[in-house]
Amino acid sequence: MQGDNDSSVIARLFVDTSLKAQQALKASSSQAHYLRHVLRAQTGSLVAVFNGMDGEWLARVNLRHRSNCSFMVEQQRRPQAEEHGPWLLFAPVKQLRLDYLIQKSVELGVELIQPVRTRRTVVRKINPDRLHANAIEAAEQCGRLTVPKTCNYADISDVVEGWPVNRMLFWGDETGQGTPALPAFREGGRDAAFLIGPEGGFENSERTFLREQHFTRAIDLGSRVLRSDTAAIAALALWQGALNDIAVA
């Protein structure tokens, strides 16, 4: 049996149940496959489990039964911490780039992920289960204690009309008429959200609609033409830098 130091933990796994010492948990089919066939785990292997509410716990793997895999929770590794972050609204892009966008935005600390439909959005349908699964996988990999909320695909007008007025919504204005991003982020505070438009940009009527809202601010991400997924990641990284959420040597 392996020791309890950090180097012996072979994986972090999200579980959708409460956590406490000496609790037995059944692994999902995908977790069982991952442990058996990818990691080649053995009975007694140590994993870290978290649920977004009870912190992170150490647990032992039990593979004695061919038909299932289970864990025995042992002790808390980290207490639960609040992980407030920005919200990300985006017009969906093609699937592989969408997967990448979700993974990187989770790593950069987003609290909520909202796909929005605009007039020029090419992708008309997305798989919400895949969206959520990607968010979970990214949270497992990057060490977060929470998984961002993933929202259903919705029209941009519906999302904006129900907006909480105390959260600034920064949107990328590809016409170059927005405020440079860094000074805008420094003034905007921590309760922020970012709206990244479709590949072809917002239509004039959409830009007008956004400018009319008192909680929105147009931003300029620079002179280069960025793909939608690149723009989203750039905005999140700039915002963290502006608020000193990224360590700078």
C-alpha positions, -999 to 999 in steps of 0.1 A, spaced: 0 0 0 13 34 -10 21 62 15 0 92 21 23 119 6 13 140 -24 36 122 -48 17 89 -43 -16 104 -55 -22 91 -90 -53 112 -99 -78 138 -89 -114 129 -95 -146 148 -91 -175 131 -74 -211 142 -72 -217 132 -36 -209 144 -1 -175 135 14 -164 124 48 -139 101 64 -145 63 62 -171 68 34 -173 42 6 -179 56 -29 -186 38 -61 -166 51 -91 -185 60 -123 -179 37 -153 -156 63 -169 -136 67 -137 -133 29 -134 -121 26 -170 -96 55 -165 -82 39 -133 -80 3 -146 -69 8 -182 -52 42 -184 -35 46 -151 -32 9 -144 -42 15 -108 -42 -12 -82 -62 -19 -51 -47 5 -25 -37 32 -50 -43 67 -36 -65 93 -53 -77 127 -44 -115 133 -46 -135 166 -45 -171 176 -49 -169 214 -49 -184 217 -14 -164 196 11 -128 202 1 -104 176 -13 -100 142 3 -76 113 0 -92 80 -9 -80 44 -16 -90 26 -47 -106 -8 -44 -104 -29 -76 -110 -63 -61 -143 -68 -79 -141 -70 -117 -175 -56 -122 -169 -23 -103 -145 1 -88 -149 19 -55 -130 43 -32 -127 45 6 -124 81 18 -96 85 44 -88 121 54 -92 156 42 -63 169 21 -75 205 16 -104 224 32 -130 239 8 -121 274 -3 -143 299 -22 -132 302 -58 -150 332 -72 -141 341 -107 -153 358 -138 -181 346 -160 -174 337 -197 -200 342 -224 -191 331 -259 -205 323 -293 -196 286 -298 -169 276 -322 -161 243 -339 -159 213 -315 -122 208 -310 -116 245 -305 -146 246 -281 -131 218 -260 -99 237 -258 -117 269 -249 -136 253 -220 -104 236 -207 -83 267 -207 -111 290 -193 -115 266 -164 -78 266 -158 -80 305 -158 -106 305 -130 -140 311 -146 -169 306 -123 -197 303 -150 -197 293 -186 -225 305 -208 -227 297 -246 -247 324 -264 -263 325 -298 -258 356 -320 -269 363 -355 -236 353 -370 -230 323 -348 -222 293 -371 -226 265 -346 -263 262 -339 -262 233 -314 -238 222 -287 -237 192 -264 -243 204 -228 -231 171 -214 -198 173 -232 -194 209 -221 -199 199 -185 -176 169 -188 -148 191 -202 -152 215 -173 -149 186 -148 -118 172 -165 -101 206 -166 -109 212 -129 -95 177 -120 -63 185 -139 -56 220 -127 -62 215 -90 -94 235 -86 -118 227 -58 -148 237 -77 -163 230 -112 -177 260 -130 -214 261 -137 -222 254 -173 -253 269 -187 -276 260 -215 -272 276 -249 -292 308 -250 -299 338 -272 -276 367 -263 -306 390 -258 -322 367 -233 -289 364 -213 -283 402 -212 -319 410 -203 -317 389 -172 -283 402 -162 -273 410 -126 -266 447 -126 -237 445 -101 -215 425 -125 -197 444 -153 -200 427 -187 -170 434 -209 -175 426 -245 -150 424 -273 -156 451 -299 -138 440 -330 -143 474 -347 -116 489 -324 -139 514 -307 -136 498 -273 -115 509 -243 -81 492 -241 -86 460 -221 -61 465 -193 -72 499 -180 -109 488 -184 -103 457 -163 -85 477 -135 -115 499 -132 -141 472 -135 -134 453 -103 -136 415 -95 -173 410 -103 -167 407 -141 -179 388 -171 -166 386 -207 -186 383 -238 -168 371 -269 -186 372 -302 -187 349 -332 -161 345 -359 -177 371 -381 -181 396 -353 -213 411 -339 -238 427 -362 -243 465 -358 -277 460 -342 -261 437 -315 -233 462 -308 -259 490 -304 -279 467 -281 -249 460 -259 -238 497 -258 -273 506 -245 -269 485 -214 -255 504 -184 -236 474 -171 -216 467 -203 -183 481 -215 -167 475 -249 -131 465 -248 -103 464 -274 -79 434 -273 -54 449 -297 -47 454 -333 -45 418 -343 -75 398 -355 -80 371 -329 -100 339 -333 -129 337 -309 -113 311 -286 -80 330 -286 -98 363 -277 -116 346 -248 -83 332 -233 -65 365 -239 -93 385 -221 -92 361 -191 -54 362 -188 -54 400 -191 -81 404 -165 -61 382 -141 -30 402 -147 -48 435 -142 -61 423 -108 -28 406 -98 -44 371 -99 -14 359 -120 20 359 -103 46 379 -122 83 372 -115 
